[in-house]
Amino acid sequence: MSDIVVKNGLDIPIAGAASGDIQDLPLPETVAYSPTEIRGFTPRLVAREGDEVKVGSPILLHKPHPSVVLRSPVAGRVKEVRRGHRRVITDYVVERHGDAQEQLRAVALADIQGLARDEALELAASSGWWPTIRQRPLSVMADPTVAPQAIVIAASETGPLQPSGPQLIGDNDGDALQAAIDLLRAATGAEVHLTRLKAESIPAVESAERVTHHTFSGPHPAGDPSLQINLICPPKGSGVVWFLRAWDAVSLGHTILTGSFHATRVVAAVGAGLQTPRLVRTVVGAPLKHVAGQAKSEARWIRGSVLTGESVDADRWSGLYSRAVHVLPEEVKRDILGWALPQLGKWSFHKAFLRGFIGAGSPVDLRPGIYGGHRAIVPVGAYERVVATPDILPEFLFKSIVARDLEESIQLGLLDFTEEEAALCSFICPSKIDFDLLLREGLDLYVQEA
């Protein structure tokens, strides 16, 4: 076991954390997938509008590899297939009724290790959970035809107000996690790394076998699997490393062991815009309002964290990757001569307010205001304090991306830099630049020119 300490980064003291016991919610009236959030997934309809489906029925498949499918979380009828620009599917909506189940193949835990590689790969691809397996670099859905150099399963989360590993992984999930580990080992022959935060105790993770264990500590993004890959098993040459979250691996394992699609998941409803932040147990693709409950007033709805989540309309559905719904008040109050006041109730990374000199203290009601205008990139030495990947010079990297100098961008770490680090750079940026959008532009250029 290795113990890795991440020194650079930032824990944002934002108010609105979920607390208390997990509440079991009734099944929602509708559920939906948003294929656009799954980078690398090219959807083709299996069930069309008006078709009846069961729990676990295949509803979308991946055109290049039809064995990779998404399965329905509920029984009912395909209500709507929403499309956006160039007829891209943005939401695939299923209306619930009934409880019919699609019977899938079940494999005993003791038999998984003996599966042939092709058989194990087919079983994983058809489980409905393959899109949760992504690969670095690029953070796109894993290509089942390309064997990875290694696999990282992360049972850690340090993002702002995101639910923790112990909240998402129960003591009875040990067999399911082990089943996913053995299945991925059988399908690829690659070494599997299992990570968790040193300060957390997760019995199901600590008891896992046939994996290399790692613990992490430090500020965000210490819990981000993309950063963890950079620190323990970075891709070499043209190779790739697969990664997934441990709670998604648990869903994969339950599906394999039981032969039933395991759509149940724990989601955190967080943010200062909610009446009561809470943890709930529902199904994948549940409506945002179903998960979050009552909002206070006009708010911004975010699937995921405030750093790398997606801002969506309130009538949309929760995402496949995120385990949190963040509701952030839209109103940004302005104080007369605020720059000249001590502002003890506000927090600033750059210590622009007096509170910055006395520590973060209690959580703060942070709003989406940028508090300033856009400027040129100024190398003030701040970005390096939140970038944890070694040997990255953020200012020079992003200037090369703006200049569309792909060769220099790659040399400066384009393929190593993570979205969480780019988002932290955006959060502390005195020039108000969206570095995460710039990073995506650079990666899109790389894909276009590759």
C-alpha positions in Angstrom: 0.0 0.0 0.0 1.2 3.5 -0.8 0.3 6.6 1.1 0.3 9.7 -1.1 0.1 13.3 0.3 -1.2 16.0 -2.1 0.2 19.3 -1.0 -1.2 21.7 -3.6 -4.9 22.2 -4.1 -7.9 24.0 -2.5 -10.8 23.0 -0.3 -13.5 25.6 -1.0 -15.5 26.4 2.2 -18.9 26.6 0.5 -22.1 26.4 2.6 -25.0 23.9 2.0 -23.6 20.5 2.9 -26.0 17.5 3.2 -26.3 15.9 6.6 -28.3 13.3 8.4 -29.4 9.8 7.4 -30.1 8.7 3.9 -33.7 9.1 2.9 -35.4 6.5 0.7 -37.4 8.2 -1.9 -40.3 6.7 -3.9 -39.6 5.9 -7.5 -39.9 9.0 -9.7 -42.5 9.3 -12.4 -39.8 9.7 -15.1 -36.1 9.0 -15.5 -33.7 10.0 -18.2 -30.2 9.6 -19.6 -28.3 12.5 -21.2 -26.0 10.9 -23.7 -24.2 14.2 -24.4 -22.5 13.9 -21.0 -20.9 10.6 -22.0 -17.9 11.7 -24.0 -17.0 9.0 -26.6 -20.5 7.5 -26.6 -22.3 7.6 -30.0 -25.9 6.6 -29.2 -28.3 4.6 -31.4 -31.9 4.0 -30.3 -32.8 0.4 -29.3 -36.2 1.4 -27.9 -38.1 4.2 -29.6 -40.8 6.6 -28.4 -43.8 4.7 -27.3 -42.0 1.4 -26.8 -42.5 -0.5 -23.6 -39.4 -1.3 -21.6 -38.5 -3.3 -18.4 -36.1 -2.6 -15.7 -32.8 -3.4 -17.4 -34.0 -3.4 -21.0 -31.4 -2.0 -23.4 -32.5 1.4 -24.6 -29.4 2.9 -26.2 -26.3 1.3 -27.7 -22.9 2.6 -28.8 -22.7 2.6 -32.6 -19.1 1.5 -33.0 -19.5 -1.3 -30.4 -23.1 -2.4 -30.2 -22.3 -4.6 -27.2 -22.0 -1.4 -25.1 -25.5 -0.5 -24.0 -27.4 1.8 -21.6 -30.2 0.0 -19.7 -33.5 1.4 -18.4 -33.5 2.2 -14.7 -37.3 1.6 -14.4 -40.1 -0.3 -16.2 -42.5 1.7 -18.3 -42.7 3.5 -21.7 -40.2 5.6 -23.6 -41.9 8.9 -23.3 -39.7 11.2 -25.3 -36.3 11.5 -27.1 -35.2 15.1 -27.0 -32.8 16.3 -29.6 -30.6 19.3 -29.9 -28.3 20.8 -32.5 -27.7 18.5 -35.5 -30.3 16.1 -33.9 -28.0 15.1 -31.2 -29.9 13.2 -28.4 -29.9 15.4 -25.3 -32.4 13.5 -23.1 -33.8 10.0 -23.4 -36.9 10.0 -21.1 -38.7 6.9 -19.7 -42.1 7.2 -18.0 -42.5 4.7 -15.2 -45.2 2.2 -14.8 -45.1 -1.4 -13.6 -42.1 -3.3 -12.2 -41.2 -5.9 -14.9 -37.6 -6.9 -14.8 -35.2 -7.9 -17.7 -33.3 -11.0 -16.7 -29.6 -10.7 -17.3 -26.8 -13.2 -17.0 -25.7 -13.8 -13.4 -22.3 -15.1 -12.4 -21.2 -16.3 -9.0 -18.3 -14.4 -7.4 -16.1 -17.5 -7.3 -16.6 -18.1 -11.0 -15.7 -14.6 -12.3 -11.9 -15.1 -12.1 -12.2 -18.1 -14.4 -14.0 -16.2 -17.3 -12.2 -16.0 -20.6 -11.1 -12.5 -21.5 -13.6 -12.1 -24.4 -16.4 -13.4 -22.2 -15.6 -11.1 -19.3 -15.3 -8.1 -21.6 -18.7 -8.9 -23.2 -20.3 -9.3 -19.8 -19.0 -5.9 -18.6 -20.0 -4.1 -21.8 -23.5 -5.4 -21.8 -24.0 -4.7 -18.1 -25.3 -1.2 -18.7 -22.5 0.3 -16.6 -19.7 0.3 -19.2 -20.1 4.1 -19.9 -19.0 4.8 -16.3 -15.6 3.4 -17.2 -13.5 6.1 -18.7 -9.9 6.4 -19.9 -7.0 8.8 -19.6 -5.9 10.8 -21.4 -9.0 12.7 -22.7 -11.4 11.3 -20.0 -13.7 9.7 -22.6 -15.6 6.4 -22.4 -13.2 3.5 -22.4 -12.7 1.8 -25.7 -13.3 -2.0 -25.2 -11.0 -2.9 -28.1 -7.9 -1.1 -26.5 -6.4 -2.9 -23.5 -5.4 -0.5 -20.7 -2.1 -0.4 -19.0 -3.8 -0.2 -15.7 -7.2 0.4 -14.1 -7.9 2.8 -11.2 -11.0 2.5 -9.1 -11.4 5.5 -6.9 -13.4 5.3 -3.6 -12.5 8.9 -2.8 -14.2 12.3 -3.4 -13.0 15.7 -2.2 -15.0 18.0 -4.5 -17.0 20.9 -2.9 -20.0 19.4 -1.0 -19.8 16.1 -2.8 -20.8 12.9 -0.9 -18.0 10.9 0.6 -17.0 7.3 0.0 -18.5 6.0 3.3 -21.8 7.6 2.4 -21.9 6.0 -1.1 -20.5 2.5 -0.3 -22.2 0.4 2.3 -20.6 -2.4 4.5 -22.6 -4.9 2.4 -21.1 -3.8 -0.9 -17.9 -5.8 -0.5 -18.9 -8.7 -2.7 -20.2 -6.4 -5.4 -16.9 -4.3 -5.4 -14.8 -7.5 -5.5 -16.9 -8.9 -8.4 -16.3 -5.7 -10.4 -12.5 -5.9 -9.7 -12.3 -9.5 -10.7 -14.4 -8.9 -13.8 -12.2 -6.0 -15.0 -9.0 -8.0 -14.3 -10.4 -11.0 -16.3 -11.4 -8.7 -19.2 -8.1 -6.9 -19.5 -5.4 -8.7 -17.6 -4.3 -5.2 -16.2 -3.3 -4.4 -12.7 -6.1 -2.8 -10.7 -5.4 0.1 -8.3 -8.0 0.9 -5.6 -7.8 4.3 -3.9 -9.4 5.9 -0.9 -8.9 8.9 1.4 -6.6 8.1 4.4 -9.0 9.8 6.8 -12.0 7.6 5.8 -12.8 4.1 6.7 -14.7 2.0 4.1 -14.8 -1.7 5.1 -15.9 -2.8 1.7 -12.9 -1.1 0.1 -10.3 -2.0 2.7 -11.2 -5.7 2.5 -10.9 -5.9 -1.3 -8.4 -8.4 -2.7 -6.3 -8.8 -5.9 -5.8 -5.0 -6.1 -3.0 -2.6 -5.2 -4.3 -0.3 -2.4 -3.4 3.4 -2.2 -4.5 6.1 0.3 -4.5 9.8 -0.4 -4.7 12.9 1.8 -4.6 16.6 1.2 -6.9 19.2 -0.3 -9.0 18.9 -3.4 -8.3 17.5 -6.0 -6.7 14.7 -3.9 -9.8 12.6 -4.4 -10.0 13.0 -8.2 -9.1 9.8 -10.1 -7.5 11.7 -13.0 -5.0 13.2 -10.6 -4.5 9.9 -8.9 -3.6 8.3 -12.2 -1.0 11.0 -12.8 0.6 10.1 -9.4 0.5 6.3 -9.4 0.3 5.0 -13.0 0.4 7.7 -15.7 -0.2 6.5 -19.3 3.0 5.6 -21.1 3.5 6.3 -24.8 0.3 5.9 -26.7 -1.3 3.7 -24.0 -4.4 4.4 -21.9 -5.4 3.9 -18.2 -9.0 3.1 -17.4 -10.7 4.6 -14.3 -14.1 4.6 -12.6 -15.6 5.5 -9.3 -15.9 2.7 -6.7 -19.6 3.3 -6.3 -20.2 2.7 -10.0 -18.0 -0.4 -9.7 -20.4 -1.5 -6.9 -23.4 -1.1 -9.3 -21.6 -3.1 -11.9 -20.8 -5.8 -9.4 -24.4 -6.1 -8.1 -25.7 -6.3 -11.7 -23.2 -9.2 -12.5 -23.9 -11.1 -9.3 -27.7 -10.8 -9.3 -28.5 -10.8 -13.0 -30.7 -7.7 -12.4 -29.9 -4.2 -13.4 -28.9 -2.4 -10.2 -30.2 1.1 -10.8 -30.4 2.2 -7.1 -28.0 4.9 -6.0 -27.3 7.5 -3.3 -27.4 11.1 -4.3 -26.6 14.2 -2.3 -28.8 17.3 -2.7 -26.6 20.2 -1.6 -26.3 24.0 -1.8 -27.4 27.2 -0.1 -30.3 27.4 -2.5 -32.1 24.5 -0.9 -34.5 24.5 2.1 -33.0 21.3 3.4 -29.8 19.8 1.9 -30.1 16.0 2.2 -28.8 12.6 1.2 -31.4 10.4 -0.7 -31.6 7.0 -2.2 -33.2 6.9 -5.6 -32.5 5.5 -9.1 -30.0 6.7 -11.7 -31.5 9.4 -13.9 -34.0 10.7 -11.3 -35.4 14.3 -11.9 -33.4 17.0 -10.2 -36.4 18.4 -8.3 -37.2 14.8 -7.1 -33.7 14.5 -5.6 -33.3 18.1 -4.3 -36.7 18.8 -2.8 -37.8 22.4 -2.2 -35.5 25.3 -3.5 -35.6 28.6 -1.7 -35.9 31.0 -4.7 -34.5 31.6 -8.1 -31.5 29.3 -8.3 -28.9 27.7 -10.6 -29.2 23.9 -10.8 -26.0 22.0 -11.3 -25.5 18.3 -12.0 -22.3 17.6 -10.0 -20.0 20.0 -8.2 -19.8 23.8 -8.6 -16.3 23.3 -10.2 -16.9 20.7 -13.0 -20.6 20.1 -12.9 -23.1 21.0 -15.6 -25.5 23.9 -15.2 -28.9 22.7 -16.5 -32.6 23.7 -16.3 -34.5 22.7 -13.2 -36.8 20.3 -15.1 -33.9 18.1 -16.3 -32.6 14.9 -14.7 -29.6 13.9 -12.6 -26.5 12.7 -14.4 -24.8 9.3 -14.9 -21.4 10.4 -13.4 -22.4 12.8 -10.7 -23.7 11.8 -7.3 -24.8 15.3 -6.3 -27.3 18.0 -7.3 -26.1 21.5 -6.3 -28.6 24.3 -6.1 -26.9 27.6 -6.0 -28.7 30.9 -5.4 -28.6 33.1 -8.5 -28.8 36.5 -6.6 -25.5 38.1 -6.1 -25.7 40.9 -3.5 -23.5 43.9 -4.0 -22.1 45.9 -1.1 -21.4 49.7 -1.3 -17.7 50.3 -1.0 -17.3 46.5 -0.3 -13.7 46.6 -1.3 -13.0 49.0 1.6 -14.7 47.0 4.3 -13.2 44.2 6.5 -15.8 41.7 5.0 -15.5 39.2 7.8 -18.4 37.2 6.4 -16.7 36.7 3.0 -13.9 34.4 1.9 -11.1 34.9 -0.6 -8.3 32.7 -1.8 -6.1 35.8 -2.4 -6.8 37.2 1.1 -8.5 40.2 -0.3 -10.7 40.3 2.8 -9.6 40.3 6.5 -11.1 36.8 7.0 -8.5 35.4 4.6 -5.9 36.0 7.2 -7.7 34.0 10.0 -8.5 30.8 8.0 -11.5 29.5 6.3 -13.6 29.0 9.4 -17.2 28.1 9.0 -18.7 27.5 5.5 -19.6 30.6 3.4 -22.6 31.3 1.2 -20.6 31.6 -2.1 -22.6 32.9 -5.1 -21.9 32.7 -8.9 -20.7 36.3 -9.2 -17.2 36.8 -10.7 -16.6 40.1 -8.8 -14.5 41.8 -11.5 -14.0 42.0 -15.2 -12.1 39.8 -17.7 -8.4 40.6 -18.2 -5.4 39.0 -19.9 -3.7 36.1 -18.3 -1.3 37.5 -15.7 1.4 35.2 -14.2 1.0 36.1 -10.5 2.1 32.7 -9.3 -1.3 31.7 -7.9 -2.3 28.9 -10.2 0.6 26.7 -9.2 -0.7 26.6 -5.7 -3.9 24.7 -6.7 -2.3 22.5 -9.4 -1.2 19.1 -8.0 0.0 17.3 -11.1 3.9 17.6 -11.1 5.8 19.6 -13.7 2.8 21.7 -15.0 3.2 25.4 -15.7 -0.5 26.5 -16.1 0.1 30.0 -17.5 2.3 28.7 -20.4 0.1 25.7 -21.0 -3.0 27.9 -21.5 -1.3 30.5 -23.5 -0.2 27.7 -25.9 -3.8 26.5 -26.1 -5.0 30.0 -26.9 -2.4 30.2 -29.6 -3.5 26.8 -30.9 0.1 25.5 -30.7 -0.8 21.9 -30.3 2.8 20.5 -30.2 3.8 22.9 -27.4 0.6 22.3 -25.5 1.3 18.6 -25.4 4.9 19.2 -24.2 3.5 21.5 -21.5 1.1 18.9 -20.2 -2.1 19.2 -22.1 -2.8 15.4 -21.8 -1.9 15.3 -18.1 -3.7 18.3 -16.8 -7.1 17.4 -15.2 -10.4 19.1 -15.4 -10.6 19.6 -11.6 -7.3 21.4 -11.6 -8.4 23.6 -14.5 -11.6 24.4 -12.6 -9.7 25.4 -9.5 -7.5 27.7 -11.6 -10.7 29.3 -12.9 -12.1 29.7 -9.4 -9.0 31.6 -8.1 -8.2 33.4 -11.4 -7.9 37.2 -10.9 -8.4 37.6 -14.7 -11.8 35.7 -14.6 -10.8 33.2 -17.3 -12.6 29.9 -17.8 -9.6 27.6 -17.8 -11.7 24.4 -17.9 -13.3 25.5 -21.2 -9.8 26.3 -22.6 -8.6 22.9 -21.6 -11.5 21.3 -23.4 -10.7 23.4 -26.5 -7.2 22.1 -26.4 -8.3 18.5 -26.0 -10.8 18.9 -28.9 -8.0 20.2 -31.1 -5.9 17.3 -30.1 -8.6 14.8 -31.1 -9.2 16.7 -34.4 -5.6 16.6 -35.3 -4.8 13.1 -34.1 
